[in-house]
Amino acid sequence: MGQKRCLFFLAIFACLLFFSRGRVLNTRSDDGRPVYNHTLALTLVEYTSAVYMSDLTQLFTWTCERCNGLTKGFQVIEIIVDIEHCLQGYVGWAKDLNAIVIAFRGTQEHSIQNWVSDLFWKQLDLNYPDMPDAMVHHGFYSAYHNTTVRPAILGAVKRAKKSYGANINIMVTGHSMGAAMAAFCGLDLVVNEGEENVQVMTFGQPRIGNAAFASYYSLLVPNTFRITHDRDIVPHLPPYFYLFPQKTYHHFPTEVWVRDFSVLKHVLFGVEKVCDNTGEDPTCCRSVMGTSISDHLSYFGVELMCETWRQCNIVMSHEMESYSRKDSKGNIFLSRTVPSTEVIETKTLSKIGISSL
């Protein structure tokens, strides 16, 4: 009986795999849009996971448990910890990608449940500069534009370009609120910094603007992919009201929906669907109810949260003091010149608590 049951489940698995193959491989669009790269998504989700690390020494030296796998050999140029607004991000150079990578962490100021609840009531409340009729979420816009994050990010990008080439690719990624910041960063790099080789790939991103903004964004940063995971609740927020398409929040393209296939509650594999160019494809994540927080906290089997899900305690060794500085508000910056040849010993470092976010 046990053998028959095993064969039955194997048959189901084989059928699902067969019928899903076309959807997994069908990542080329017929209208000239950028092509989704599955391997790049697996790489960038690891960079996004690493930005949640609280040990700044391990993050800066790229020796943390999450700083391995497809991201091995990455060199961090700048880490920004905005204590005042509970934000964290980094900039570095990825040799394998031959690209500058910018990653933003999701918010840790409140519990994820409270943050999700707040998103239900967020209103479009800011006109995006020089884009007629485009409106965005003030909080998301300000998190990138009106904090210490933007100048530190742009400064690190300029330093990296001097060493690795003026035309080097820039890849921007993030999760949750960090995904919203990544989108504004990518747009900023194109519109205000004149960058041409910018790619944005986010995970579990909320809506950040209206249809007019989404239209401008898709024209200016066409090489953008929003990865959504099954029933992740956050991509459904703030709500989209289809009866008022011009007055409501609206996603920009291109969504890639990863749908889980499970047997007896065990996920066997995920199927990726590259969605249409509207940003609100009704056959993708909008085809299901966004009810899952667990789907929000894991993408491609990679955890996107701090080691302990509450407040993130920032720790840093004394040996990092030569690389770090604080501003008048206590925000922390770890910087290195590039290209770097120094080797930082990390095996015997004693750590001290710096701050609690």
C-alpha positions in Angstrom: 0.0 0.0 0.0 2.8 2.4 0.9 4.6 1.7 -2.4 1.4 2.4 -4.4 0.9 5.6 -2.6 4.5 6.6 -3.3 4.1 5.8 -7.0 0.9 7.8 -7.1 2.5 10.9 -5.7 5.5 10.5 -8.1 3.0 10.3 -11.0 1.3 13.5 -9.8 4.7 15.2 -9.5 5.7 14.1 -13.0 2.5 15.4 -14.5 2.8 18.7 -12.8 6.4 19.1 -13.9 5.4 18.2 -17.5 2.6 20.7 -17.7 4.5 23.4 -16.1 7.6 23.2 -18.2 6.4 25.4 -21.0 5.5 28.2 -18.5 8.8 28.0 -16.8 10.8 28.3 -20.0 8.5 30.8 -21.7 10.2 33.9 -20.5 10.6 35.8 -23.8 8.0 38.4 -24.6 6.8 38.9 -28.2 6.8 42.7 -28.0 10.5 43.5 -27.4 10.3 43.8 -23.7 13.4 42.8 -21.6 13.8 39.1 -21.0 13.3 37.7 -17.5 16.4 35.8 -16.3 15.6 33.1 -13.7 19.2 32.7 -12.6 19.6 36.4 -12.0 16.4 36.3 -9.9 18.0 33.5 -7.7 21.1 35.6 -7.4 19.4 38.9 -6.5 17.1 37.3 -3.9 20.3 36.2 -2.1 21.6 39.8 -2.1 18.2 40.9 -0.8 18.3 38.3 2.0 21.7 39.5 3.1 20.7 43.1 3.6 18.6 41.8 6.6 21.8 40.8 8.5 22.2 42.7 11.7 25.9 41.9 12.1 27.5 44.8 10.2 31.0 43.3 10.4 29.9 40.1 8.7 27.9 42.0 6.1 30.7 44.5 5.4 33.3 41.7 5.0 30.7 39.5 3.2 31.3 36.6 5.6 27.7 36.1 6.9 25.8 32.8 6.4 23.7 34.5 3.8 26.7 35.9 2.0 27.5 32.8 0.1 26.2 30.7 -2.8 25.5 32.7 -5.9 26.8 35.9 -4.2 30.2 34.6 -3.2 33.0 37.0 -3.7 30.9 40.2 -3.6 32.6 43.3 -2.4 30.7 45.8 -0.2 31.5 49.4 -0.9 28.9 51.1 1.4 26.5 50.1 4.1 23.9 52.6 5.3 21.9 52.2 8.5 19.5 55.0 9.0 18.7 54.7 12.7 16.3 57.6 12.6 13.9 56.0 10.0 14.8 52.3 10.6 16.3 51.8 7.1 19.2 49.7 5.9 20.9 49.2 2.5 24.2 48.6 0.8 26.1 49.1 -2.4 28.8 46.8 -3.8 30.4 45.3 -6.8 29.5 41.8 -8.1 32.4 40.4 -10.1 30.3 37.5 -11.6 27.6 40.0 -12.8 30.1 42.7 -13.6 27.6 45.1 -12.0 27.0 47.4 -9.1 24.4 45.9 -6.8 22.2 48.1 -4.6 20.0 46.4 -2.0 17.4 47.8 0.4 16.0 46.1 3.5 12.3 45.9 4.3 11.0 48.0 7.2 11.5 46.7 10.8 9.9 49.6 12.6 6.7 47.7 13.4 5.6 44.1 13.2 4.8 42.9 9.7 1.1 42.5 10.7 0.8 46.1 11.7 2.6 47.3 8.6 0.3 45.3 6.4 -2.7 46.7 8.2 -1.5 50.2 7.7 -1.1 49.7 3.9 -4.8 49.0 3.6 -5.5 52.7 4.3 -2.6 54.4 2.4 -3.7 57.2 0.0 -2.0 58.6 -3.0 -0.6 61.8 -1.4 2.3 63.2 -3.4 2.8 64.5 -6.9 5.9 63.0 -8.4 8.2 65.8 -9.7 7.9 66.7 -13.4 5.5 63.9 -14.2 2.0 65.3 -14.9 -0.8 63.5 -13.1 1.6 61.0 -11.5 1.0 60.5 -7.8 2.9 58.2 -5.4 2.9 57.1 -1.8 4.5 59.8 0.3 6.0 57.4 2.8 7.7 55.2 0.3 9.0 58.2 -1.7 10.3 59.9 1.4 12.0 56.8 2.7 14.4 56.9 -0.3 14.5 60.6 -1.2 14.2 62.4 2.2 16.6 60.4 4.4 20.3 59.7 4.6 19.9 56.8 2.2 19.9 58.6 -1.1 23.1 60.6 -0.9 25.0 57.7 0.6 23.8 55.4 -2.2 24.6 57.8 -5.0 28.0 58.6 -3.5 28.9 55.0 -3.4 27.7 54.4 -7.0 29.9 57.3 -8.2 32.9 55.8 -6.4 32.3 52.4 -7.9 31.9 53.7 -11.4 35.3 55.4 -11.2 36.9 52.1 -10.5 34.8 49.6 -12.5 33.7 51.7 -15.5 31.4 54.6 -16.3 29.0 52.3 -18.3 28.9 49.4 -15.8 25.5 47.9 -15.2 23.6 48.8 -12.0 21.2 46.3 -10.5 18.8 47.5 -7.8 16.9 45.1 -5.6 14.9 45.0 -2.4 12.1 43.3 -0.5 8.8 44.6 0.9 9.3 48.3 1.7 12.9 47.9 0.5 11.4 46.9 -2.9 9.5 50.2 -3.0 12.7 52.1 -2.2 14.5 50.1 -4.9 12.0 51.2 -7.5 12.4 54.8 -6.5 16.2 54.4 -6.6 16.1 52.9 -10.1 14.0 55.7 -11.4 16.2 58.3 -9.6 19.3 56.9 -11.2 17.7 57.2 -14.7 15.9 60.5 -14.4 18.2 62.5 -12.2 21.6 60.8 -12.6 21.4 60.1 -16.3 22.2 56.4 -15.9 21.3 54.1 -18.9 22.2 50.6 -17.7 19.8 50.2 -14.8 17.9 47.1 -14.0 15.4 46.8 -11.1 14.3 43.5 -9.7 12.2 43.4 -6.5 10.5 40.8 -4.3 7.1 41.2 -2.6 6.8 44.9 -3.7 3.7 46.9 -2.7 2.0 49.3 -5.1 3.7 52.7 -4.9 1.9 55.0 -7.3 -1.0 55.5 -9.7 -1.5 54.4 -13.3 0.1 57.6 -14.6 3.2 57.0 -12.5 3.3 53.3 -13.6 3.2 54.4 -17.2 6.1 56.9 -16.8 8.0 54.3 -14.8 7.7 51.6 -17.4 8.9 53.9 -20.1 11.9 55.2 -18.1 13.0 51.9 -16.4 11.8 49.2 -18.8 14.2 46.6 -17.5 12.2 46.0 -14.3 10.8 42.8 -12.9 8.6 42.5 -9.8 8.7 39.0 -8.4 5.6 38.0 -6.5 5.2 34.8 -4.6 1.9 32.9 -4.7 -0.5 34.5 -2.2 1.9 37.1 -0.8 -0.3 39.7 0.7 1.9 42.8 0.2 1.8 43.0 -3.7 -2.0 43.4 -3.2 -1.5 46.5 -1.2 -2.4 49.3 -1.1 -5.6 48.1 -2.7 -6.3 48.4 -6.4 -9.9 49.5 -7.1 -10.6 48.4 -10.7 -13.7 50.7 -10.9 -11.4 53.8 -10.6 -8.3 52.8 -12.5 -6.9 56.4 -12.8 -7.4 57.3 -9.2 -6.2 54.2 -7.5 -2.8 52.6 -6.9 -1.5 50.7 -9.9 1.5 48.4 -10.3 4.0 48.9 -13.1 5.2 46.0 -15.2 6.7 43.4 -15.4 5.4 41.0 -12.8 6.8 37.5 -12.6 4.4 35.4 -10.5 5.9 32.4 -8.8 3.1 29.9 -8.0 3.8 27.0 -5.6 2.7 23.5 -6.4 2.3 21.4 -3.3 1.3 17.8 -2.3 0.1 17.3 1.3 1.2 20.8 2.2 4.8 20.2 1.0 5.9 22.5 -1.7 7.4 20.5 -4.6 8.4 23.4 -6.9 7.4 26.8 -8.1 6.2 27.8 -11.6 7.1 31.2 -12.8 4.8 33.1 -15.1 5.9 36.2 -16.9 2.9 38.5 -16.8 1.6 41.0 -19.3 2.7 44.6 -19.8 -0.1 46.2 -17.9 1.3 45.8 -14.4 -2.1 44.5 -13.2 -2.4 41.2 -15.1 -5.6 39.6 -13.8 -4.2 36.1 -14.5 -1.2 36.6 -12.2 -1.1 37.3 -8.5 -4.4 39.2 -8.8 -6.1 35.9 -9.7 -5.8 34.8 -6.1 -6.5 36.3 -2.7 -3.4 37.9 -1.1 -3.7 36.4 2.3 -0.3 35.0 3.2 2.4 36.6 5.3 4.6 33.5 5.1 4.7 33.7 1.3 5.9 37.3 1.7 8.8 36.3 3.9 10.2 33.6 1.6 11.1 33.8 -2.1 12.6 30.8 -4.0 13.1 29.2 -0.6 15.2 32.1 0.7 14.2 33.8 3.9 13.7 37.6 3.6 13.7 38.7 7.2 16.0 39.2 10.2 17.4 36.3 12.1 14.8 37.1 14.8 11.5 38.5 13.7 11.1 41.5 15.9 13.5 44.4 16.1 16.8 44.1 14.4 19.7 44.6 16.8 22.7 46.1 15.0 26.1 44.7 16.0 29.6 45.8 14.9 33.1 44.9 15.9 35.7 47.5 17.2 37.8 46.7 14.1 35.1 48.3 11.9 35.6 51.7 13.5 38.2 52.7 10.9 35.5 52.2 8.2 32.6 53.7 10.0 31.2 57.1 10.8 28.1 58.5 12.4 26.2 61.6 11.6 24.6 64.0 14.1 21.5 61.8 14.3 23.4 58.6 15.0 23.0 57.1 11.5 25.8 54.7 10.7 27.8 54.5 7.5 30.5 51.9 6.7 32.6 52.8 3.6 35.6 51.6 1.8 37.6 52.9 -1.1 37.5 50.9 -4.3 39.1 48.8 -5.6 40.0 47.4 -2.3 43.0 45.1 -1.6 42.9 45.0 2.2 42.0 41.8 4.0 39.9 42.3 7.2 40.4 39.6 9.9 37.1 38.5 11.2 37.7 35.3 13.1 38.5 36.8 16.5 36.6 40.0 16.4 34.8 41.0 19.6 31.4 42.5 18.9 29.7 45.3 20.6 26.1 46.4 20.3 25.8 49.6 18.3 22.1 50.3 18.2 18.7 48.7 18.3 16.3 49.4 15.4 
